[in-house]
């Protein structure tokens, strides 16, 4: 192999490896969710009642039933343990033949290093299964553009109230990623956010801002890789 061909192949490998370097190390979060339907101050409220017959697996629950939630997240199964965030969103009975929910939830973290950051979780929750896997499809703050998954388990239940155990495995873009200097800054990054006059959010002068159109496997990397492969083929 000619020396210049080896150089091109090295450049190709570096170009392909760069997107992986932009990913932060995996983060594991563990906490408990308290879905409280009963009582005078429930955190889960049904907003749509489905027209179908009730599910045999869950008495009183029918296909199409939709519930909005603002559930507490805590460190331990005890509802009085230290709060770490809220689970805000909704779930609906999405199966006509079993106890399956479609979950769409934002996990808002309110403690520790991730205070103010969120994770967007969506997926199929077969509540009769011991362990369910849901997808992390995004996030904000320190979890901006996050990807990953959640292992969702029922820890305990009392009537319609449920405590679930969540193991969240997520990776997000790290601080080495290219960020536009004038990209808008969220309050989590220290920016002013949207002004009271409805104007645009503040601008970043330090680089701590939202990524503008960047993706770990973007089209620019693909173009670079294609060009280097073509050049390598020409000199062989």
C-alpha positions as CSV (number, residue, x, y, z in Angstrom):
1,X,0.0,0.0,0.0
2,X,1.3,3.4,-0.9
3,X,2.2,5.7,2.0
4,X,-0.3,8.4,0.9
5,X,-3.0,5.7,0.7
6,X,-2.3,4.8,4.3
7,X,-2.6,8.4,5.3
8,X,-6.0,8.7,3.6
9,X,-7.2,5.6,5.4
10,X,-6.1,7.1,8.7
11,X,-8.0,10.3,8.0
12,X,-11.0,8.2,7.1
13,X,-10.9,6.3,10.4
14,X,-10.5,9.6,12.3
15,X,-13.5,11.1,10.5
16,X,-15.7,8.1,11.3
17,X,-14.5,8.0,14.9
18,X,-15.2,11.7,15.5
19,X,-19.0,11.3,15.9
20,X,-18.4,8.7,18.6
21,X,-16.1,11.0,20.5
22,X,-18.9,13.5,20.7
23,X,-20.9,11.2,22.8
24,X,-20.6,11.3,26.5
25,X,-20.1,8.3,28.6
26,X,-23.3,6.4,29.5
27,X,-25.2,7.7,32.5
28,X,-27.2,5.4,34.8
29,X,-30.0,7.0,36.8
30,X,-32.1,5.1,39.3
31,X,-35.2,6.3,41.1
32,X,-38.9,5.5,41.9
33,X,-42.1,6.9,40.4
34,X,-45.3,7.2,42.4
35,X,-48.5,7.2,40.4
36,X,-51.2,8.2,42.7
37,X,-54.8,7.9,41.4
38,X,-56.6,7.9,44.8
39,X,-56.9,10.5,47.5
40,X,-57.7,14.2,47.5
41,X,-54.6,15.3,45.6
42,X,-54.0,12.7,42.9
43,X,-50.9,12.9,40.7
44,X,-52.7,10.9,37.9
45,X,-56.0,12.1,36.5
46,X,-58.0,10.5,33.8
47,X,-58.9,13.0,31.1
48,X,-60.5,10.6,28.4
49,X,-62.7,7.6,29.0
50,X,-62.5,5.1,26.2
51,X,-65.8,3.8,24.8
52,X,-64.7,0.1,24.7
53,X,-65.4,-2.6,27.2
54,X,-63.2,-2.7,30.3
55,X,-60.0,-4.7,30.4
56,X,-60.1,-8.0,32.2
57,X,-56.5,-7.4,33.4
58,X,-57.3,-4.1,35.1
59,X,-60.9,-3.7,36.4
60,X,-62.4,-0.4,35.4
61,X,-59.8,0.3,32.7
62,X,-60.9,0.4,29.0
63,X,-59.1,0.7,25.6
64,X,-58.6,4.4,24.9
65,X,-58.5,5.5,28.5
66,X,-56.0,8.4,28.8
67,X,-54.5,9.7,32.0
68,X,-52.3,12.8,32.5
69,X,-49.7,12.6,35.2
70,X,-47.4,14.7,37.4
71,X,-45.9,11.9,39.4
72,X,-43.2,12.3,42.0
73,X,-39.8,10.7,41.5
74,X,-37.9,9.7,44.7
75,X,-34.7,8.1,45.7
76,X,-36.4,5.0,47.3
77,X,-39.7,3.3,47.1
78,X,-41.0,5.4,50.0
79,X,-43.0,8.4,48.8
80,X,-41.6,10.4,51.7
81,X,-37.9,9.8,50.7
82,X,-35.8,12.5,49.0
83,X,-37.4,13.9,45.9
84,X,-35.3,13.8,42.7
85,X,-37.9,15.0,40.1
86,X,-41.3,14.7,38.5
87,X,-42.7,12.5,35.7
88,X,-45.0,14.7,33.6
89,X,-47.0,13.6,30.6
90,X,-49.6,11.0,29.9
91,X,-50.4,7.3,29.4
92,X,-53.2,5.6,27.5
93,X,-54.6,2.1,27.3
94,X,-53.5,1.2,23.8
95,X,-54.3,-2.5,23.5
96,X,-57.7,-4.0,22.9
97,X,-56.5,-7.4,24.1
98,X,-54.3,-6.8,27.1
99,X,-53.1,-4.4,29.8
100,X,-50.7,-2.3,27.6
101,X,-50.1,1.4,28.0
102,X,-48.5,3.8,25.6
103,X,-46.3,6.1,27.7
104,X,-45.3,9.6,26.8
105,X,-43.5,11.2,29.7
106,X,-40.9,13.9,30.4
107,X,-38.7,13.1,33.4
108,X,-37.9,16.4,35.0
109,X,-34.9,16.1,37.3
110,X,-34.8,18.6,40.3
111,X,-31.8,17.5,42.4
112,X,-28.1,17.0,42.1
113,X,-25.9,17.6,39.0
114,X,-28.9,17.2,36.6
115,X,-31.2,19.7,38.3
116,X,-33.4,21.3,35.6
117,X,-32.5,18.8,32.9
118,X,-35.2,16.6,31.4
119,X,-35.4,13.3,29.6
120,X,-38.2,12.5,27.0
121,X,-39.4,8.9,27.4
122,X,-41.9,7.1,25.1
123,X,-42.8,3.5,24.6
124,X,-45.0,0.5,25.2
125,X,-45.6,-0.5,28.8
126,X,-47.0,-4.0,29.1
127,X,-47.8,-3.6,32.8
128,X,-48.2,-7.4,33.3
129,X,-44.6,-8.0,32.3
130,X,-41.9,-8.0,35.1
131,X,-39.6,-5.6,33.2
132,X,-40.6,-3.3,30.4
133,X,-38.2,-1.4,28.1
134,X,-39.1,2.2,27.0
135,X,-37.1,4.5,24.8
136,X,-35.3,7.7,25.7
137,X,-35.8,9.9,22.6
138,X,-34.4,13.2,23.7
139,X,-33.7,15.6,26.5
140,X,-32.8,19.1,27.6
141,X,-30.1,20.7,29.6
142,X,-27.3,18.3,30.4
143,X,-29.2,15.6,28.5
144,X,-29.7,17.6,25.3
145,X,-30.1,15.3,22.3
146,X,-30.0,12.3,24.6
147,X,-30.7,8.7,23.5
148,X,-31.1,5.6,25.6
149,X,-33.6,3.4,27.3
150,X,-35.5,2.9,30.6
151,X,-36.1,-0.4,32.3
152,X,-39.5,0.0,34.0
153,X,-40.6,-2.3,36.8
154,X,-43.6,-2.3,39.1
155,X,-42.3,-2.1,42.6
156,X,-45.6,-2.2,44.5
157,X,-49.3,-1.4,44.1
158,X,-52.2,-0.5,46.3
159,X,-55.5,-0.5,44.6
160,X,-55.0,1.9,41.6
161,X,-51.9,3.5,43.1
162,X,-48.6,2.2,41.7
163,X,-44.9,2.7,42.6
164,X,-42.6,1.9,39.7
165,X,-38.8,1.4,39.7
166,X,-36.9,3.1,36.9
167,X,-33.4,2.3,35.7
168,X,-32.5,4.9,33.1
169,X,-29.5,4.4,30.8
170,X,-28.7,7.4,28.7
171,X,-26.0,9.0,26.6
172,X,-25.9,12.7,25.5
173,X,-23.6,15.0,23.6
174,X,-20.7,16.2,25.7
175,X,-19.1,19.6,26.0
176,X,-16.6,18.9,23.1
177,X,-19.3,19.2,20.5
178,X,-19.3,22.1,18.1
179,X,-21.8,24.8,19.2
180,X,-22.8,27.9,17.4
181,X,-21.6,30.9,19.4
182,X,-24.9,32.8,18.8
183,X,-27.1,29.8,19.6
184,X,-29.9,30.6,22.1
185,X,-29.2,29.7,25.7
186,X,-31.7,28.1,28.0
187,X,-32.0,29.2,31.7
188,X,-30.3,25.9,32.6
189,X,-27.2,27.1,30.8
190,X,-27.2,30.4,32.6
191,X,-29.1,32.3,29.9
192,X,-31.9,34.7,30.5
193,X,-34.4,32.6,28.5
194,X,-37.3,34.3,26.8
195,X,-37.8,37.9,27.7
196,X,-40.9,39.3,29.2
197,X,-41.6,41.1,26.0
198,X,-41.9,37.8,24.1
199,X,-38.6,38.3,22.4
200,X,-36.0,35.7,21.6
201,X,-34.0,34.0,24.3
202,X,-30.6,35.2,25.3
203,X,-27.4,34.5,23.3
204,X,-24.3,32.6,24.3
205,X,-20.9,34.2,24.5
206,X,-19.3,31.2,26.2
207,X,-20.4,28.4,23.9
208,X,-22.8,26.9,26.5
209,X,-25.7,26.8,24.1
210,X,-28.0,24.5,22.2
211,X,-26.5,22.6,19.3
212,X,-27.7,24.0,16.1
213,X,-28.6,21.2,13.7
214,X,-25.7,19.0,14.8
215,X,-26.1,15.2,14.9
216,X,-23.5,12.6,15.9
217,X,-23.8,11.0,12.5
218,X,-24.5,14.1,10.3
219,X,-24.4,14.5,6.6
220,X,-21.1,16.3,6.7
221,X,-19.3,13.3,8.2
222,X,-20.8,11.1,5.5
223,X,-19.5,13.4,2.8
224,X,-16.0,13.5,4.3
225,X,-16.0,9.7,4.5
226,X,-17.2,9.3,0.9
227,X,-14.5,11.7,-0.4
228,X,-11.7,10.0,1.5
229,X,-12.8,6.5,0.3
230,X,-12.9,7.8,-3.3
231,X,-9.4,9.3,-3.0
232,X,-8.1,6.1,-1.4
233,X,-9.5,4.1,-4.3
234,X,-7.8,6.4,-6.9
235,X,-4.3,6.0,-5.4
236,X,-4.3,2.3,-4.9
